[in-house]
Amino acid sequence: MKELEDRILAEGKILPGPVLKVSSFLNHQMDADFIMELGAELARRYGDAGVTKILTIESSGIAIAVACGAALHVPVLFAKKHITSNVSGDLYQTIVHSYTHGTDYTVVVEREYLNAEDRVLIVDDFLANGKAIEGLLDLIRQAGAEAVGAGIAIEKGFQEGGAKLRENGLRVESLAIVDEMSEDGIRFRPET
């Protein structure tokens, strides 16, 4: 998506790790109108998939997931990284390693919100090593639901996550795929 690539080039910062910081518009301060456009584009790409529910993981993917859910007119569910007093009953749970935070989380979804009749679209802001998506796929499997794909704002194409998920048969649609990232700049994968 050209508009997203342009925003990344104009406002993104490359940090050690390699980390692409897009906090000015995507995952700290949010450009609400732009996020609605991102969600609408993901909804357009998955409009024929029969999506009944969107699943994301807290917290940076929630805004894009809600925008996509609004465009598709389906509920949005997010896996929680911490069990709080308002999480009760039977839970699906799995372990997810966070690339950004360098730690493992036990993420949970209440069973009453995810069931075998659901056709689930996973939505997230970034895809790097794919661990968050794999964890969400595990929750979907536990529920007996069907994963119809993953809609991603920014994929780090130079990391193995997207390729591995696609090799395993998951439809992955990324709005921008960064193939190279260094102090010399960013190179995007051409859209096909």
N, C-alpha and C positions, 0 to 999 in steps of 0.2 A: 504494500500500500504506500504509494508515493508520499502521501501527506505525513504518514508516520516516519518514513525514512527522512524526510526533510526536517521534521521536529527533532529527531535523534541527532542529525548532523548539526543543527542550529543550537540545541540546548543540552545534548548529552555530554557527559564527561567520562573519560576512561580512567578508572582507578586501578591500582594493583590488584591482581587476583586471577584473571582479569575481570573486573566488575564494570558494567556500563551503568552509570548513574543517570537516571532520567527523572529525578525527584522533582524537577520544576513543573512537570506536567502530568506525570503518570502515577507515581506511587508514594508521594509524600504530599506535595501540593498537587492538586488535581485540576486539570482543565476539564470541567464538567461537560461542556459542549463537545470537546474533542473525544472524550471518553465515550459519550453517547454515539459518536460517529464510528468509533472502533467497535462498539457493541453491535451497532447496526450492520457493519460489514461482516462480522462473524455470523450474525443471524442470517444475512443474505447467503453466505456460503453454506450454511447448514439448514437452510429453509426447507429442503426436501428430505431431511433425515428423520422426520417424525419425532423430534425432541419433545419430551414431556417434562424434563427437569434439567437444570444446570447445576453442576457441582464444581466448587472451587475450594481452596484452602485459605484460611485466614493468613494474612490480612490483605496483602497488596492486590490480589486478584479479585477481591469482592466488587470493587467499583465496575470493572469491565464486565464481570459476570452479571451484575444487576442491569447494566446497559443492554447486554445481549438478551437477558431474560425479559426485559421490557419490550424489546423489539420482537421477540418470539412469543410473548404473552404466556410464559411458563414460569413456575416457581424457581427460585435460586436457593440452593442449600450450600452452606459452607462447613467444611470440616474444621472443627475447633482443635487448636493446639493445646488447650488446657481445659481440664474438666472443672467447671465452675458450679456454683450452687443452683444455677438454672438449667443445668444439664442433668436429666434424670432418666430412669428407666433403663431398658436394654440398649446397649450401644454396639455398633460396629466399630472396631478399632484396628489401627495398624501403626507401624513405625515408619516415619519418614525422615530422611536425612536432609537437612537444609544446607544447601551449598552456600547461601548468603551468610548464614549465621554459624556454620560449621558445627552444628549440633543435631542430635536426634530428637524428634518429637513423637509422642504417642498422640495421634490425631483420632478424633472420634466424631461419629455422626449418630444421632438417635435413630434407632431402627424404625420408628413410626414414620420418618420422613423419606425413607429410601426403600423401595420394595421391588419385587420381581416384575411388576408391570411397567416400570420406568425405563424409558429410553433416554440415556443420560449423555449430555454434552459436558465435557470438562472444559473449563475456561480458566486461564491464568495469565498473569502479566508477562512472565518470563518462562522460557524453557531452556535449561542448560544441560544438566546431566540426566534429567528425566525422573529423578527420584520422587518428586512431588506427584507427578502424573502417575507413576507406578503405584504409589500409595493410594491415590484416589481410585485407580483401577481395582486395587485389592478391595476397597470398601464396596465398590459396585459389584464385584464378584460375590462378596459375602452376602449381599442383598439379593443375589440372583437376578439383578437387573442387567440391562444391555448398554454397553458403552458405544455410542455412535461416533465418537471422535473427540479430538481435543482442539479447541480454538485458543490460539496463543497470540498475544500482542507482539512480543519480541522473542525470537529464537536465536540462541547462540549456535549457529550452524557449525562452528569449529569445535564444538563439544559433541559428545556422542549421543546425547539424549534423544533428539529428534529422529536421527537415523535409526537408532535401536527400536524406538516405538513404531516407526513405519515398517521396519523389517518384521516386527511381530504382528503386523496386520492392522495397526490402529491408524485411522485416518487422522492426520495432523494438518491443520491449516494454520499457518503463521502469517501474520500481517506484515512482518518485516523479519528477514533472516540475515543476521550479521555473519558473514563468512570470515572476515578478518577484522581484527581490532588491535591497534597499536598506537604508539605516540605519533605515528605518521598518519593516522586517520582510521576511518571505518569503510569497509567494502561490503556492500550488500549483495546477496544472491539475486540474480535477475528473476523476476516473476515469470512463471511459465504459463 
